Amino acid sequence: MTAAPVLDTGALARHLVSRGLAASPLDVEVRELAGGVSNDVVAVRAPGLDAVVKRALGRLRVAEEWLADPARIDTEGRALRLAGRLVPGAVPAVLDLADGYLVIERAPDPWRTWKQDLLAGTAQVTVADQLGRALGRWQTATARAADVAAGFEDVTAFDQLRVDPFHRTVARRHPDLAGPIHQTIESMAADRRCLVHGDYTPKNVLVGPAATGLWVIDWEVAHFGDPTFDPAWTVGHLLLKSIHRPASASAYAAAARAFLAGLDAERLNGVAHGGVPLDAAQLIRQTGCLLLARVDGKSPAEYLTAAGRARTRALGRGMLVDPPATLTDTWERLT
């Protein structure tokens, strides 16, 4: 694999000065942050500035070739601004967006990703509830909104970073499942009803001490689309953690139920305004596709053992060929 080029910190410092965010390039301190698979991500400090800067990569840092349009950084900035207006405090503030750089508010030092807590076996239902309610509010507020549909109609980045490396790759590697997987893809294309984050997963949720604050980050594949995608991604990752840490499976299941209950509560609040009904069968198919993608797609889950990958594969296949009655019933198949 050819490594993606490292961010030119000198060019970044000069950019910040040109945008009025720093007085001199010599004042700018840059520190690389973890998680830069699809982006260069750095923390930047200068007098009066404490921020995170992102620059989208054209080739992702994974073993297989995976290309994507760097222009998605503009989508992310616009989506963050919209999400912040609709649910104040649930995303970092956008400080600047220009010339391929996104500058956003940096989370306080004690904050961490929800993925860290989950991998440690801690699954706070309060975080899950907040996450579900935030998603429900975003979905309800943007349901059938013509301006949002027009502003986020481009699904190029979503196709390059989600549908192709996840759904289509899995369909090629499991040809006997091509039917339900392509049905999932076709339903996504046909059912475009609200703003979709596109990576609504624990690694993109930052939580404060005692879960008193919560941010949803990484909106680079945001688009107007299928409302089942985001909840499937959240619940699917709770299933993955259940396979990884079976002793904590009941806690992850409780978090999934709290997340879906919070989502449903906000969606029901919006029924008078049209609401955002979820297709239960599509939700289950999406989750099955995710499970398979995290073992047989282009971005396998790094924490699963060989035995865990086998269990995930069997669970995902079962969700597509023999769906459970409800999404949370899937946990019964882990016992």
C-alpha positions, 0 to 999 in steps of 0.5 A: 500500500502506498501511504497517503501524504502527510499533512504539510504543517507549514502550509497549514500554518500559513493558511491559518494566518491567511484566514485570520485565525493566527497572527504568525506561522511561528505561533502555530503548534500542530499535533497529529491526532489518532483516527486519520484513516480518511483524513489528516486530523491535527490539533492546532494551538496558537494565541486565541486558537485551540482547534482541530483541523481536518483535510480529506484524503484522496486515498484512504490509509487502509490495506486495500485501494480505497479512493474518495473525492476530497471535496467531501470536506465541504460537505462535512463543514456544511453538515456540521453547521446545519446539525449545530443549528438544529441541535445546539451543543451536539456537534463542535462549532465550525470555526472556518471552512476554506481551501480544503481545510475544515477548522472546528472547535476542539473537545476538552481534554477529559473527553473521549470517544464512546468507542473507548468506553464500549471496548472497556465493557461500559455501555452507558444507557444515558449516552445511548439515549442522548445519541438516539434523541439527537438523531431523531431530532435531526431526522425529524427536523430535516424530513422532506425539507427541500432546502436540505435535500438540495444542499445534500443531494450529492451521494458521491462520497457516501457511495465511495466511502460506504456503499461500495466498500461495504455493501458492494464489496460484501455482495461480491465476497458473498455472492449467495447474499447478493439478492438481499444486499442489492435490495438494501442498496436499491431501497437506500437509493429510493428512500431519501427522506432526511439528513443522514450522518453516514457514520453514526458509530461509537468512534464518532461520538465524543463524551464528557466526564460522567457522560455530561456532554456529547458531540457527534463528529465526522460528517464527511459522508452526510447526505439526504437519504435513507433514515435506517442507515444511521440507527443500523450503524449504531446498533450494529456496532453494539452487536460487534462489541457484544461479540467482542466482549460477551460478558457485557452483551446484556449491557450493550443490548440495554444501550441499543434499546435505550438508543432506539427508544430515544430515537423513537420518542423524537420521531413520534414527536415529529409525526404531526409534521410528517415524521420519519417512519423507519422500514423495520425490514430495511433496518435489519438488512442494513445492520446485517450488511454492516456486520458482514462489512466489518469482517469482509469489507474494506475496513474490518474491525481491528478488535475482532479475533478470528473466532469473533470474525466467524461469529460476526459473519454468521450473525450477519448472514443470518440477519439477511437470510433469516431476519429476526422479528425485531432488530434487538431480538438479534441479541438472542442469537448470541446466546 
